[in-house]
């Protein structure tokens, strides 16, 4: 009887220790943040494309080893100019991004001990500012819109809590306007 009680007590202590270790592993690095530079490409039907720059930040929470939830904010840091044609008249267009906000689900898989592949699926709201110069006349416009946003990327661990990453995202694709971007980022796990 004493042997059964000792074995049961030992099993309970071992199970409690394993559960505590599992909880510690599950919460270690559960929250992370990234800061990166996005080379954005704005394509407007009939007007060519511009490539402004965006400073993008992401805060994420690892739900489990294969899934995370993320919030994204980006702000324009560089304008770009291009020329196009409007009914045969040359047009100079200047564009920049006022802001980009998004919410994402991020499925992921770890390959080896240092490499992570992931996808992103969510929704993004983007506000653009542009001005067009046609034959000496200038018109400015500020527009915003929301759309389904998605992409793929990879992270590489450079330290136990730090990583570098690269991703390709489609932020918007409506009304003959497309916003795509490649981002290089640095991240920290907390």
Buried (B, 14 or more C-beta within 10 A) or exposed (E): EEEEEEEEEEEEEEEEEEEEEEEEEEEEEBEBBBEBBBBBBBBBEEBBBBBBBBBBBBBBEBEEEEEBBBBBEBBBBBBBEBEBEEEEEEBEBBBBBBBBBBEBEBEBEBEEEEEBEBBBEBBBBBBBBBBBBBEEEEEEEEEEBBBEBBBEBBBEBEEEEEBBBBBEBBBBBEEEBBBBBBBEBBBBBE
